[in-house]
Structures are given as structure tokens and as C-alpha cells.
Amino acid sequence: MARFTLLLRLMAAVSALTVAACTADGADAAPRFVEADRTAVAQGTALAADGEAVFAGERLTGRLVEWEPASGTLSELGQVPALDTRPEQRGLLGAAVAEDGTRHVAYTSASGDLVVEQVGATPRLLVESVPDRAIGGRLVGLGDGTIVVGIGDLLDPDLVADPEAPNGKLLAVEASGTKTLASGFNNPFALTAGHDGTIWVVDNAPPGRRERLLRVAAGGGDVEVVAEWNDTRVASGVAVTATGELAVCWYLSGELRIHSPARFAEPGDLIATDCRYGVVALADGSLVYAAEDELVHLVAVD
């Protein structure tokens, strides 16, 4: 009994220290989300919400799966073959689900091209022979069925202002080709859309330039800089929560934080410490994020 009592005291002390640390770092003492489940996936997962399920792709293997956290079901959906998986942003980079339920992926092919493909359909070359860094490649599906892909400056920032070049753009992928929705980005890897069609981008910047939170109006074109700050954590994913806030996965620190767009440069509420590759919001208001080799389901606390 004495050992059991000591164990309880130690657990309570650790819990108190954790809460104190989170509070000191900007998070609420009472948790806003709690972990409900985990399932194994390979490193570098691309995520997309599909109602109550998550469509996911493994960056290094090209394996495609669907995970339903409520039932714990993990279904195999196929494989993207012949990936270029050299260091930096290569391999399977983006996943999206369109309004009609079709699934889409973005990846670097064995030849080094950036490709967007509707799963089960013919691959579409998007950018030929992209360099090794700042590719982007994240996908987001809008409510009108449009699939949007974010492209980095491709190590040539002078072309970002060129309307004919893909560099630093958000592109709508259409049957007839691509259309520029917005421009002026460095690396829009953390990319999502709200229910009203607004696109949110946490734009990563190279050393010497400031990171930015940008809001792109529904339909594209109008880009608002909401916040700017100096940072080294590298945003790898963003999702709009049920309360209209932004859940952001910070790759280097592993933090998953809830930020108010109006006070984005502030620390935000810390809700996880092992987020690496992205986060999505499901229809019930819960969140799923990609850790190093797992998908993690978080449910909101009433």
C-alpha cells in the first residue's frame, strides 16, 4: 500500500509539473483536447479529412490508407509507385478529398517532377524537374470541389512575381490545367481551408526572412497578411478548429498548438508535443495529427 501511495503521489507531482509547464508556456491549465487513440503509419504522412475518417499517405513508401478513429479501422487504399524520396520535401507530400469523394495526392515522381494525381486516374505533371528544396506540394480540397496545391519558390524567388511561373503560388488544379489563385509565397507547406472557403497559409521562410500567416479570400486573389514573426519551428500543417481557431503543427519543436488568428504571434495553447507532419480537423470537431510514426486522434474536452 505504501508503494502504491508513493506511486500516486509521484504521478500527481508529474501531472502538476506538466500542467504548470504548459500554463507557463501559454496553454490553459485545463486541457482543451485529450488523446483518444493512435495507429501506426510510416514517417512523413500526408493527411486529409474525409468526414469522420482520415485519408493518409506515407511520404517515403507511397502507401495510402484510410483511418476511422471512432471504430479503429485502418483500411489499405493502394500505393503510389516510383517516388523520388531524396532528402527535404520529396516523396508523397499532399493528400486531399474532393467534394465528390475522390481522393487526390501530390508527390515527386522518380524523375523528380511534382505530380498531382486523382487516385485511380491518370497522373498529371504539375511542375517539371523541381529542385531539392522548398517545393511545397501540400493539397487542400475546397467546398466547391476545387483541389488546390501550394508551390514553394523553387529556389528562384525572382519568379514568384511571374504570372506564368508556378513559383510561390497557390494553384487550382483543373481538368484543363492549372489556374493561379494567389501568389507571393515562399513555401506554403502548412495549408488548409475553412468551411467558408477561406484558405489559411502558414508560410515558411528561409533564414533572414519573416514567417507569415496569410488569409486568402474564398475564390482566391485577395491575400491578407494576418501576422509576421521570426521563428525557427517550421510549420508543417494547419487545420481550422470547430471554434474557428487554427491548430498548427510545428515540425522542429513537435508542438501542436491552438492559435487565435488575431493573436497568432502569441504562443497559443499547447495540446501535444510530438506533432511532426501535419494536422486535420474531422467533422465532429476532433483533430488527427501525424507524429513520427503514428496518427494520433484528439477529442475536445467539454
SEGU-681922 format. One record per residue (C-alpha): x, y, z; residue number from 1; residue in one letter. Coordinates in steps of 0.2 Angstrom, whole numbers, always signed. Last residue first. Layout:
BEGIN
x: X, y: Y, z: Z, num: NUM, residu: A
...
***
This chain:
BEGIN
x: -82, y: +99, z: -115, num: 302, residu: D
x: -65, y: +92, z: -119, num: 301, residu: V
x: -61, y: +91, z: -137, num: 300, residu: A
x: -55, y: +74, z: -145, num: 299, residu: V
x: -38, y: +70, z: -151, num: 298, residu: L
x: -33, y: +56, z: -163, num: 297, residu: H
x: -15, y: +52, z: -166, num: 296, residu: V
x: -8, y: +45, z: -182, num: 295, residu: L
x: +9, y: +36, z: -179, num: 294, residu: E
x: +27, y: +35, z: -185, num: 293, residu: D
x: +34, y: +52, z: -181, num: 292, residu: E
x: +18, y: +60, z: -176, num: 291, residu: A
x: +4, y: +64, z: -189, num: 290, residu: A
x: -11, y: +74, z: -182, num: 289, residu: Y
x: -29, y: +70, z: -180, num: 288, residu: V
x: -41, y: +83, z: -173, num: 287, residu: L
x: -59, y: +81, z: -166, num: 286, residu: S
x: -73, y: +94, z: -171, num: 285, residu: G
x: -85, y: +80, z: -176, num: 284, residu: D
x: -82, y: +83, z: -195, num: 283, residu: A
x: -63, y: +80, z: -193, num: 282, residu: L
x: -50, y: +93, z: -191, num: 281, residu: A
x: -33, y: +89, z: -199, num: 280, residu: V
x: -15, y: +90, z: -193, num: 279, residu: V
x: +3, y: +88, z: -201, num: 278, residu: G
x: +20, y: +81, z: -202, num: 277, residu: Y
x: +28, y: +82, z: -185, num: 276, residu: R
x: +17, y: +83, z: -170, num: 275, residu: C
x: +25, y: +75, z: -154, num: 274, residu: D
x: +22, y: +88, z: -141, num: 273, residu: T
x: +3, y: +90, z: -140, num: 272, residu: A
x: -10, y: +102, z: -134, num: 271, residu: I
x: -1, y: +118, z: -131, num: 270, residu: L
x: -12, y: +133, z: -131, num: 269, residu: D
x: -6, y: +148, z: -141, num: 268, residu: G
x: +12, y: +156, z: -140, num: 267, residu: P
x: +7, y: +173, z: -146, num: 266, residu: E
x: +11, y: +178, z: -165, num: 265, residu: A
x: -6, y: +172, z: -170, num: 264, residu: F
x: -16, y: +184, z: -159, num: 263, residu: R
x: -30, y: +188, z: -172, num: 262, residu: A
x: -28, y: +171, z: -179, num: 261, residu: P
x: -31, y: +163, z: -162, num: 260, residu: S
x: -19, y: +149, z: -161, num: 259, residu: H
x: -21, y: +131, z: -155, num: 258, residu: I
x: -4, y: +122, z: -153, num: 257, residu: R
x: +4, y: +106, z: -159, num: 256, residu: L
x: +22, y: +106, z: -154, num: 255, residu: E
x: +35, y: +94, z: -161, num: 254, residu: G
x: +48, y: +108, z: -160, num: 253, residu: S
x: +55, y: +105, z: -177, num: 252, residu: L
x: +39, y: +102, z: -186, num: 251, residu: Y
x: +27, y: +114, z: -179, num: 250, residu: W
x: +9, y: +108, z: -181, num: 249, residu: C
x: -4, y: +122, z: -181, num: 248, residu: V
x: -22, y: +121, z: -175, num: 247, residu: A
x: -30, y: +137, z: -180, num: 246, residu: L
x: -45, y: +144, z: -172, num: 245, residu: E
x: -63, y: +145, z: -179, num: 244, residu: G
x: -71, y: +136, z: -164, num: 243, residu: T
x: -73, y: +119, z: -173, num: 242, residu: A
x: -54, y: +120, z: -177, num: 241, residu: T
x: -46, y: +126, z: -194, num: 240, residu: V
x: -31, y: +115, z: -198, num: 239, residu: A
x: -13, y: +119, z: -200, num: 238, residu: V
x: +2, y: +108, z: -205, num: 237, residu: G
x: +21, y: +108, z: -206, num: 236, residu: S
x: +25, y: +125, z: -198, num: 235, residu: A
x: +44, y: +126, z: -196, num: 234, residu: V
x: +50, y: +129, z: -178, num: 233, residu: R
x: +63, y: +143, z: -182, num: 232, residu: T
x: +53, y: +159, z: -180, num: 231, residu: D
x: +53, y: +177, z: -183, num: 230, residu: N
x: +36, y: +184, z: -184, num: 229, residu: W
x: +23, y: +191, z: -196, num: 228, residu: E
x: +4, y: +191, z: -194, num: 227, residu: A
x: -13, y: +192, z: -204, num: 226, residu: V
x: -5, y: +196, z: -221, num: 225, residu: V
x: -21, y: +197, z: -232, num: 224, residu: E
x: -21, y: +189, z: -249, num: 223, residu: V
x: -36, y: +193, z: -261, num: 222, residu: D
x: -34, y: +183, z: -277, num: 221, residu: G
x: -43, y: +167, z: -272, num: 220, residu: G
x: -61, y: +161, z: -274, num: 219, residu: G
x: -63, y: +162, z: -255, num: 218, residu: A
x: -51, y: +175, z: -248, num: 217, residu: A
x: -33, y: +170, z: -245, num: 216, residu: V
x: -28, y: +173, z: -227, num: 215, residu: R
x: -9, y: +173, z: -223, num: 214, residu: L
x: +1, y: +169, z: -208, num: 213, residu: L
x: +19, y: +174, z: -211, num: 212, residu: R
x: +37, y: +169, z: -206, num: 211, residu: E
x: +50, y: +183, z: -208, num: 210, residu: R
x: +65, y: +182, z: -219, num: 209, residu: R
x: +84, y: +181, z: -213, num: 208, residu: G
x: +84, y: +162, z: -213, num: 207, residu: P
x: +72, y: +155, z: -226, num: 206, residu: P
x: +53, y: +157, z: -224, num: 205, residu: A
x: +39, y: +146, z: -220, num: 204, residu: N
x: +21, y: +152, z: -225, num: 203, residu: D
x: +7, y: +147, z: -213, num: 202, residu: V
x: -7, y: +148, z: -226, num: 201, residu: V
x: -25, y: +149, z: -222, num: 200, residu: W
x: -38, y: +147, z: -237, num: 199, residu: I
x: -55, y: +155, z: -234, num: 198, residu: T
x: -69, y: +143, z: -242, num: 197, residu: G
x: -82, y: +147, z: -229, num: 196, residu: D
x: -79, y: +130, z: -220, num: 195, residu: H
x: -61, y: +134, z: -218, num: 194, residu: G
x: -46, y: +129, z: -229, num: 193, residu: A
x: -29, y: +122, z: -226, num: 192, residu: T
x: -11, y: +125, z: -230, num: 191, residu: L
x: +5, y: +122, z: -220, num: 190, residu: A
x: +18, y: +119, z: -234, num: 189, residu: F
x: +16, y: +137, z: -242, num: 188, residu: P
x: +34, y: +139, z: -245, num: 187, residu: N
x: +40, y: +157, z: -250, num: 186, residu: N
x: +23, y: +164, z: -255, num: 185, residu: F
x: +18, y: +179, z: -266, num: 184, residu: G
x: +4, y: +172, z: -277, num: 183, residu: S
x: -14, y: +168, z: -276, num: 182, residu: A
x: -27, y: +158, z: -285, num: 181, residu: L
x: -17, y: +154, z: -301, num: 180, residu: T
x: -25, y: +142, z: -313, num: 179, residu: K
x: -20, y: +125, z: -318, num: 178, residu: T
x: -23, y: +113, z: -332, num: 177, residu: G
x: -39, y: +109, z: -342, num: 176, residu: S
x: -46, y: +97, z: -330, num: 175, residu: A
x: -42, y: +109, z: -316, num: 174, residu: E
x: -29, y: +110, z: -302, num: 173, residu: V
x: -31, y: +127, z: -293, num: 172, residu: A
x: -14, y: +134, z: -290, num: 171, residu: L
x: -7, y: +143, z: -274, num: 170, residu: L
x: +9, y: +151, z: -280, num: 169, residu: K
x: +27, y: +154, z: -275, num: 168, residu: G
x: +34, y: +148, z: -291, num: 167, residu: N
x: +22, y: +141, z: -304, num: 166, residu: P
x: +28, y: +153, z: -317, num: 165, residu: A
x: +17, y: +162, z: -330, num: 164, residu: E
x: +11, y: +176, z: -318, num: 163, residu: P
x: +30, y: +180, z: -314, num: 162, residu: D
x: +30, y: +188, z: -297, num: 161, residu: A
x: +37, y: +172, z: -289, num: 160, residu: V
x: +50, y: +170, z: -302, num: 159, residu: L
x: +63, y: +181, z: -293, num: 158, residu: D
x: +61, y: +169, z: -279, num: 157, residu: P
x: +71, y: +155, z: -288, num: 156, residu: D
x: +74, y: +141, z: -275, num: 155, residu: L
x: +58, y: +133, z: -280, num: 154, residu: L
x: +48, y: +147, z: -273, num: 153, residu: D
x: +36, y: +135, z: -265, num: 152, residu: G
x: +20, y: +128, z: -273, num: 151, residu: I
x: +4, y: +125, z: -264, num: 150, residu: G
x: -9, y: +114, z: -272, num: 149, residu: V
x: -28, y: +117, z: -273, num: 148, residu: V
x: -41, y: +105, z: -277, num: 147, residu: I
x: -58, y: +113, z: -282, num: 146, residu: T
x: -74, y: +103, z: -277, num: 145, residu: G
x: -84, y: +118, z: -272, num: 144, residu: D
x: -80, y: +115, z: -254, num: 143, residu: G
x: -62, y: +117, z: -256, num: 142, residu: L
x: -49, y: +102, z: -256, num: 141, residu: G
x: -32, y: +106, z: -250, num: 140, residu: V
x: -15, y: +99, z: -256, num: 139, residu: L
x: +3, y: +101, z: -250, num: 138, residu: R
x: +16, y: +101, z: -263, num: 137, residu: G
x: +28, y: +114, z: -256, num: 136, residu: G
x: +44, y: +113, z: -266, num: 135, residu: I
x: +55, y: +122, z: -254, num: 134, residu: A
x: +71, y: +111, z: -258, num: 133, residu: R
x: +78, y: +99, z: -270, num: 132, residu: D
x: +74, y: +107, z: -286, num: 131, residu: P
x: +58, y: +104, z: -296, num: 130, residu: V
x: +61, y: +94, z: -313, num: 129, residu: S
x: +44, y: +98, z: -321, num: 128, residu: E
x: +30, y: +106, z: -311, num: 127, residu: V
x: +12, y: +99, z: -312, num: 126, residu: L
x: +13, y: +83, z: -322, num: 125, residu: L
x: -4, y: +74, z: -320, num: 124, residu: R
x: -6, y: +56, z: -316, num: 123, residu: P
x: -20, y: +47, z: -324, num: 122, residu: T
x: -34, y: +41, z: -313, num: 121, residu: A
x: -35, y: +28, z: -298, num: 120, residu: G
x: -31, y: +41, z: -285, num: 119, residu: V
x: -33, y: +58, z: -293, num: 118, residu: Q
x: -15, y: +63, z: -296, num: 117, residu: E
x: -4, y: +79, z: -294, num: 116, residu: V
x: +14, y: +77, z: -299, num: 115, residu: V
x: +30, y: +86, z: -295, num: 114, residu: L
x: +44, y: +80, z: -306, num: 113, residu: D
x: +60, y: +72, z: -300, num: 112, residu: G
x: +61, y: +58, z: -312, num: 111, residu: S
x: +56, y: +46, z: -299, num: 110, residu: A
x: +40, y: +56, z: -296, num: 109, residu: S
x: +38, y: +69, z: -283, num: 108, residu: T
x: +21, y: +68, z: -275, num: 107, residu: Y
x: +4, y: +76, z: -274, num: 106, residu: A
x: -12, y: +65, z: -270, num: 105, residu: V
x: -30, y: +66, z: -273, num: 104, residu: H
x: -45, y: +57, z: -267, num: 103, residu: R
x: -62, y: +57, z: -275, num: 102, residu: T
x: -77, y: +60, z: -263, num: 101, residu: G
x: -87, y: +71, z: -274, num: 100, residu: D
x: -82, y: +87, z: -263, num: 99, residu: E
x: -64, y: +82, z: -266, num: 98, residu: A
x: -53, y: +73, z: -253, num: 97, residu: V
x: -35, y: +79, z: -252, num: 96, residu: A
x: -17, y: +72, z: -249, num: 95, residu: A
x: +0, y: +81, z: -251, num: 94, residu: G
x: +18, y: +77, z: -250, num: 93, residu: L
x: +22, y: +59, z: -256, num: 92, residu: L
x: +40, y: +59, z: -260, num: 91, residu: G
x: +52, y: +74, z: -258, num: 90, residu: R
x: +52, y: +89, z: -247, num: 89, residu: Q
x: +70, y: +88, z: -240, num: 88, residu: E
x: +81, y: +72, z: -243, num: 87, residu: P
x: +78, y: +61, z: -258, num: 86, residu: R
x: +62, y: +52, z: -259, num: 85, residu: T
x: +58, y: +52, z: -278, num: 84, residu: D
x: +43, y: +40, z: -279, num: 83, residu: L
x: +41, y: +25, z: -290, num: 82, residu: A
x: +24, y: +19, z: -285, num: 81, residu: P
x: +9, y: +27, z: -276, num: 80, residu: V
x: +1, y: +13, z: -267, num: 79, residu: Q
x: -16, y: +7, z: -263, num: 78, residu: G
x: -31, y: +10, z: -252, num: 77, residu: L
x: -27, y: +0, z: -236, num: 76, residu: E
x: -40, y: +2, z: -222, num: 75, residu: S
x: -37, y: +6, z: -204, num: 74, residu: L
x: -52, y: +4, z: -193, num: 73, residu: T
x: -51, y: +10, z: -175, num: 72, residu: G
x: -70, y: +12, z: -175, num: 71, residu: S
x: -71, y: +30, z: -170, num: 70, residu: A
x: -53, y: +34, z: -176, num: 69, residu: P
x: -58, y: +29, z: -194, num: 68, residu: E
x: -41, y: +28, z: -204, num: 67, residu: W
x: -40, y: +27, z: -223, num: 66, residu: E
x: -23, y: +22, z: -230, num: 65, residu: V
x: -12, y: +25, z: -245, num: 64, residu: L
x: +6, y: +19, z: -246, num: 63, residu: R
x: +18, y: +29, z: -255, num: 62, residu: G
x: +33, y: +22, z: -246, num: 61, residu: T
x: +43, y: +38, z: -240, num: 60, residu: L
x: +29, y: +50, z: -238, num: 59, residu: R
x: +16, y: +39, z: -231, num: 58, residu: E
x: -2, y: +44, z: -237, num: 57, residu: G
x: -17, y: +47, z: -226, num: 56, residu: A
x: -36, y: +49, z: -229, num: 55, residu: F
x: -43, y: +52, z: -212, num: 54, residu: V
x: -61, y: +47, z: -207, num: 53, residu: A
x: -76, y: +56, z: -199, num: 52, residu: E
x: -79, y: +67, z: -214, num: 51, residu: G
x: -64, y: +64, z: -225, num: 50, residu: D
x: -50, y: +74, z: -218, num: 49, residu: A
x: -34, y: +75, z: -227, num: 48, residu: A
x: -16, y: +70, z: -222, num: 47, residu: L
x: +1, y: +67, z: -229, num: 46, residu: A
x: +12, y: +56, z: -218, num: 45, residu: T
x: +30, y: +59, z: -216, num: 44, residu: G
x: +36, y: +43, z: -207, num: 43, residu: Q
x: +26, y: +27, z: -208, num: 42, residu: A
x: +10, y: +24, z: -200, num: 41, residu: V
x: +5, y: +16, z: -184, num: 40, residu: A
x: -12, y: +20, z: -175, num: 39, residu: T
x: -16, y: +31, z: -160, num: 38, residu: R
x: -31, y: +34, z: -150, num: 37, residu: D
x: -41, y: +46, z: -138, num: 36, residu: A
x: -29, y: +59, z: -134, num: 35, residu: E
x: -36, y: +74, z: -124, num: 34, residu: V
x: -41, y: +91, z: -131, num: 33, residu: F
x: -44, y: +108, z: -122, num: 32, residu: R
x: -34, y: +103, z: -106, num: 31, residu: P
x: -37, y: +113, z: -91, num: 30, residu: A
x: -21, y: +123, z: -86, num: 29, residu: A
x: -23, y: +133, z: -102, num: 28, residu: D
x: -8, y: +135, z: -113, num: 27, residu: A
x: +5, y: +149, z: -114, num: 26, residu: G
x: +21, y: +142, z: -110, num: 25, residu: D
x: +19, y: +145, z: -91, num: 24, residu: A
x: +2, y: +136, z: -92, num: 23, residu: T
x: +10, y: +121, z: -101, num: 22, residu: C
x: +24, y: +120, z: -88, num: 21, residu: A
x: +12, y: +121, z: -74, num: 20, residu: A
x: +1, y: +107, z: -81, num: 19, residu: V
x: +16, y: +96, z: -84, num: 18, residu: T
x: +23, y: +99, z: -66, num: 17, residu: L
x: +6, y: +96, z: -59, num: 16, residu: A
x: +5, y: +79, z: -68, num: 15, residu: S
x: +22, y: +74, z: -63, num: 14, residu: V
x: +18, y: +78, z: -45, num: 13, residu: A
x: +1, y: +68, z: -46, num: 12, residu: A
x: +10, y: +53, z: -54, num: 11, residu: M
x: +23, y: +54, z: -40, num: 10, residu: L
x: +10, y: +55, z: -26, num: 9, residu: R
x: +1, y: +40, z: -34, num: 8, residu: L
x: +17, y: +30, z: -35, num: 7, residu: L
x: +20, y: +34, z: -16, num: 6, residu: L
x: +3, y: +28, z: -12, num: 5, residu: T
x: +5, y: +12, z: -21, num: 4, residu: F
x: +22, y: +9, z: -13, num: 3, residu: R
x: +14, y: +12, z: +4, num: 2, residu: A
x: +0, y: +0, z: +0, num: 1, residu: M
***
